Structure formats: structure tokens, C-alpha cells
């Protein structure tokens, strides 16, 4: 454990999943994680309803087709590559121990606010949650830090690495560590790094490459936050855009145009 973390409390506020497991073990080894608060994910039915209201039936239908016909088979075919990335980056994806977990219905619930206030964390690391409300962010005085799979503010939303490649924008294919605000990936930038996908990589493996590249940045950000020395970076220039999941037609078009997998 880092000496600077002695007597300090780091809380992980997250959704369930492999990235949360990996973040927990990386941070626990470096600093010691005091507690992991995990929210219950939004149901698929509710998620589809919200997407349809925002994007329309045609787009959501295309996203569902992409998941069924491309993403699921691609995930099965990419298991060896994913395993090699974990080995090369020394990523530990064992489940978070049950005795370290506090479950809540939502990060925006009253029970979550009460837990955060009781835990009195010095730093809260966020991963894979729904958008956190201002009420939660202001309920405690410590910083909330997030790792985003994309270079913000150019690639906000989801699959930032993939979308950068579809735009032939390798100069912004990477990962960001930033402070959390009530917006969608709009918080002030602490650090950013690029990834270099190989011919073996694809839509399924990009996020794991981004996580591996982001972990050293996150550790440094937590270290600086514990010392009260976080320094913010100037964002890259360009259009700030919110990206969603690709549709089947989009994926096939970009694969034909520039080979993005």
C-alpha cells in the first residue's frame, strides 16, 4: 500500500462487471479500498425504453441487431485476445470479495448518499454507473474521479475508442481520467492516454486496452487527490460529441470504408 494512503479512505462507486473487478484489485493493491458500493443496473427493458425515446425505434433496432449479429459472436471469438491483454497488463478480474461490497438500488438513491456520508471517503472512484446527480456529488466534500473509455470531450458517451477509429482519428483513440460532474463525461480532465490497437483487436477488445492504459493514470490521479494536488489538463480541441452504440448498418459501413472492426 502507498504510504500516502495510510489513514485515508478510498471508496469505489460502481456498477457490476469485469471492469469494476479489475479496478478494485488494482486500487486495493496500490492504496487499499475501504468499501465498494455497487448499484443495481437499470433493467434491459427500461434501458431500451429510454434509448427508444431518445434515439427512435429504427436506431435502437439497428443497435440490437449489431449486438446480436456482431458483438456477441465477436466476443466469443475474441476470448484468447482478451486473455492475452489481461496477462500482458497484469489485470486481475477476480470478483470483488462479497465482504467489501455494499449494494444499493442506485447511485442516486438516498441510501447511497447516506452510505457515502457515513463512509467519509477521501476519494471516490467511479466506474460504470448511471449518470450521477448533482445531489450525490455535493453530498460529500471529496472528489469523484472516473475513467472514461474515450478522449473527452471529443468522444463522450460509449465506445470512444471504436468511434475514434471509425473517424480515422487515431490521434484521439484513447482513455481519459476526469473529475465527475452532473454531465455526461463533461468533467474536468486530469489525464489522458492513447492506445495502439493491433490487427488482432476489435470492438470487443478496445475497452480492455483502454482500461489497461487508464489504470496508471487513475492511480496517479488518486495519489494526487489524496495529497490535494490534482492538476487539471486543457481539453483537446475539436467538436464535443456524445456517441451511442453503433447500429448494424453503421458497423458494416465503417468496416467497408476503413476496416474498423
C-alpha positions in Angstrom: 0.0 0.0 0.0 1.2 3.5 -0.8 2.4 5.4 2.3 0.3 8.4 1.2 -2.9 6.3 1.6 -2.2 5.4 5.2 -5.3 6.6 7.2 -7.1 7.6 4.0 -10.3 6.1 2.7 -10.9 5.2 -0.9 -14.4 4.2 -1.9 -15.3 2.6 -5.3 -18.7 3.6 -6.5 -19.6 1.3 -9.4 -21.8 -0.9 -11.5 -21.2 -4.6 -11.5 -18.9 -6.1 -14.2 -15.3 -7.1 -15.1 -14.0 -3.5 -15.3 -15.1 -2.9 -11.7 -13.4 -6.1 -10.6 -10.2 -5.1 -12.3 -10.3 -1.5 -10.9 -10.9 -2.8 -7.4 -7.9 -5.1 -7.4 -5.6 -2.5 -9.0 -6.6 0.2 -6.5 -6.7 -2.2 -3.5 -3.2 -3.4 -4.1 -1.9 0.2 -4.5 -3.8 2.0 -1.8 -6.3 -0.3 -0.1 -10.0 0.2 -1.0 -12.2 0.8 2.1 -15.5 -0.2 0.5 -17.1 -0.9 -2.8 -20.6 0.5 -3.3 -22.3 -1.3 -6.3 -25.6 -0.2 -7.8 -28.2 -2.4 -9.4 -28.1 -1.9 -13.1 -31.0 -0.4 -15.0 -33.2 -3.2 -16.4 -32.8 -4.0 -20.1 -36.5 -3.2 -20.6 -36.1 0.2 -19.0 -32.8 0.8 -20.9 -34.4 0.1 -24.2 -37.3 2.3 -23.4 -35.1 5.2 -22.6 -32.9 4.7 -25.7 -36.0 4.5 -27.9 -37.3 7.8 -26.5 -34.0 9.4 -27.2 -32.9 7.8 -30.5 -36.0 6.4 -32.1 -37.2 2.9 -32.9 -35.1 2.5 -36.1 -31.8 3.3 -34.4 -32.4 1.1 -31.4 -33.5 -1.8 -33.7 -30.2 -1.4 -35.5 -28.3 -1.4 -32.2 -30.0 -4.6 -31.2 -29.1 -6.2 -34.5 -25.5 -5.1 -34.1 -25.3 -6.7 -30.6 -26.9 -10.0 -31.7 -25.2 -10.4 -35.1 -21.8 -8.8 -34.4 -20.9 -8.0 -30.8 -21.9 -11.4 -29.3 -20.1 -13.6 -31.9 -17.2 -11.2 -31.8 -16.9 -11.5 -28.0 -16.8 -15.3 -28.3 -14.2 -15.2 -31.0 -12.0 -12.7 -29.0 -11.6 -14.7 -25.8 -7.9 -15.5 -26.4 -7.1 -11.9 -27.3 -8.9 -10.7 -24.2 -7.0 -13.2 -22.1 -3.7 -12.1 -23.5 -4.4 -8.4 -22.8 -5.2 -9.3 -19.2 -2.0 -11.3 -18.9 0.2 -8.6 -20.6 -1.3 -5.8 -18.5 -1.5 -7.9 -15.3 -5.2 -7.3 -14.9 -6.9 -9.2 -12.1 -10.5 -9.8 -12.9 -11.5 -11.9 -9.9 -14.8 -10.8 -8.4 -14.8 -8.2 -5.7 -15.0 -10.0 -2.4 -18.5 -10.0 -1.0 -17.4 -8.7 2.4 -16.1 -5.5 0.7 -19.4 -4.8 -1.1 -22.3 -2.6 -0.2 -25.2 -2.9 -2.6 -27.6 -0.1 -3.4 -30.5 0.3 -5.8 -29.0 3.3 -7.5 -26.0 5.7 -7.1 -28.6 8.4 -6.9 -30.7 6.9 -4.1 -31.0 8.2 -0.6 -29.3 5.0 0.8 -26.3 5.7 -1.4 -26.0 9.2 -0.2 -26.3 8.0 3.4 -23.6 5.4 2.8 -21.2 7.9 1.3 -21.7 10.3 4.1 -21.2 7.6 6.7 -18.0 6.3 5.0 -16.4 9.7 4.8 -14.2 8.9 1.9 -11.1 10.9 0.9 -11.5 9.9 -2.7 -14.4 8.3 -4.6 -13.6 6.4 -7.7 -16.5 5.9 -10.1 -16.9 3.2 -12.7 -19.8 2.0 -14.9 -22.6 3.8 -13.1 -25.6 5.7 -14.4 -25.2 9.5 -14.6 -24.6 10.7 -11.0 -26.8 13.5 -9.9 -25.6 16.8 -8.5 -27.3 16.0 -5.2 -25.0 13.0 -4.8 -21.9 14.8 -6.0 -22.4 17.6 -3.5 -23.4 15.3 -0.6 -19.7 14.8 0.4 -16.7 17.1 0.1 -14.2 14.7 -1.6 -13.5 14.4 -5.3 -15.3 11.9 -7.6 -12.9 10.5 -10.2 -13.9 8.5 -13.3 -12.0 6.6 -16.0 -13.7 7.1 -19.4 -13.1 4.8 -22.4 -12.6 7.7 -24.8 -10.8 11.0 -25.2 -13.1 13.7 -23.8 -14.8 15.9 -24.7 -14.5 14.7 -28.3 -15.7 11.2 -27.6 -18.2 11.3 -24.8 -20.7 8.5 -24.2 -19.8 4.9 -25.1 -17.2 3.1 -27.2 -15.0 6.2 -27.6 -12.0 4.2 -28.9 -14.1 2.4 -31.6 -15.7 5.7 -32.7 -12.3 7.4 -33.0 -11.1 4.7 -35.3 -14.2 4.9 -37.4 -13.4 8.6 -37.9 -9.8 7.8 -38.8 -8.8 9.7 -35.7 -6.1 7.6 -34.1 -4.7 10.7 -32.5 -7.7 10.7 -30.2 -8.2 6.9 -29.7 -7.6 6.5 -26.0 -8.8 6.9 -22.5 -9.5 9.8 -20.1 -9.4 10.2 -16.3 -11.5 13.1 -15.2 -13.4 14.6 -12.3 -17.1 13.8 -12.3 -19.8 16.4 -12.7 -23.5 16.1 -13.4 -23.0 16.0 -17.2 -22.2 13.0 -19.4 -18.3 12.8 -19.4 -18.0 16.5 -19.2 -15.9 16.8 -16.0 -12.5 18.5 -16.0 -9.7 16.3 -17.4 -6.9 15.0 -15.1 -5.0 12.9 -17.6 -5.4 11.2 -21.0 -3.5 8.4 -22.8 -3.7 6.8 -26.3 -4.0 3.2 -27.2 -2.4 1.4 -30.2 -4.8 -1.3 -31.3 -3.3 -4.2 -33.4 -4.8 -6.2 -36.2 -6.0 -8.7 -33.5 -8.1 -6.0 -31.9 -11.8 -5.1 -32.5 -14.9 -3.5 -30.9 -14.8 -6.0 -28.1 -11.1 -5.7 -27.1 -10.7 -1.9 -27.4 -12.3 -1.2 -24.0 -9.9 -3.6 -22.2 -6.9 -1.9 -23.9 -8.3 1.4 -22.8 -8.8 0.2 -19.2 -5.2 -1.1 -19.1 -3.9 2.2 -20.4 -6.0 4.2 -18.0 -5.1 2.3 -14.8 -1.7 4.0 -14.3 -3.3 7.4 -14.9 -6.1 6.6 -12.4 -3.6 5.5 -9.7 -1.7 8.7 -10.2 -4.9 10.8 -10.0 -5.9 9.1 -6.8 -2.4 9.6 -5.3 -2.6 13.3 -6.3 -6.1 13.7 -4.9 -5.1 12.2 -1.6 -2.4 14.8 -1.4 -4.7 17.6 -2.5 -2.5 18.1 -5.6 -4.7 17.3 -8.6 -3.7 19.3 -11.6 -6.2 19.6 -14.5 -5.3 19.4 -18.2 -6.5 21.6 -21.1 -9.0 19.6 -23.2 -8.1 18.7 -26.8 -9.6 21.0 -29.4 -12.5 19.8 -31.6 -16.2 19.2 -31.5 -17.6 17.8 -28.3 -19.9 14.9 -29.3 -21.9 12.3 -27.4 -21.7 8.9 -29.0 -24.0 5.9 -28.7 -23.8 2.2 -29.6 -23.3 1.5 -33.3 -26.1 0.1 -35.4 -25.5 -2.9 -37.6 -25.6 -0.6 -40.7 -23.0 1.8 -39.2 -20.7 -1.0 -38.2 -20.8 -2.6 -41.7 -20.4 0.8 -43.4 -17.3 1.7 -41.4 -15.8 -1.8 -41.8 -16.2 -1.4 -45.6 -14.9 2.2 -45.6 -11.7 1.9 -43.4 -11.6 -1.6 -42.0 -12.7 -0.7 -38.4 -13.7 -3.9 -36.7 
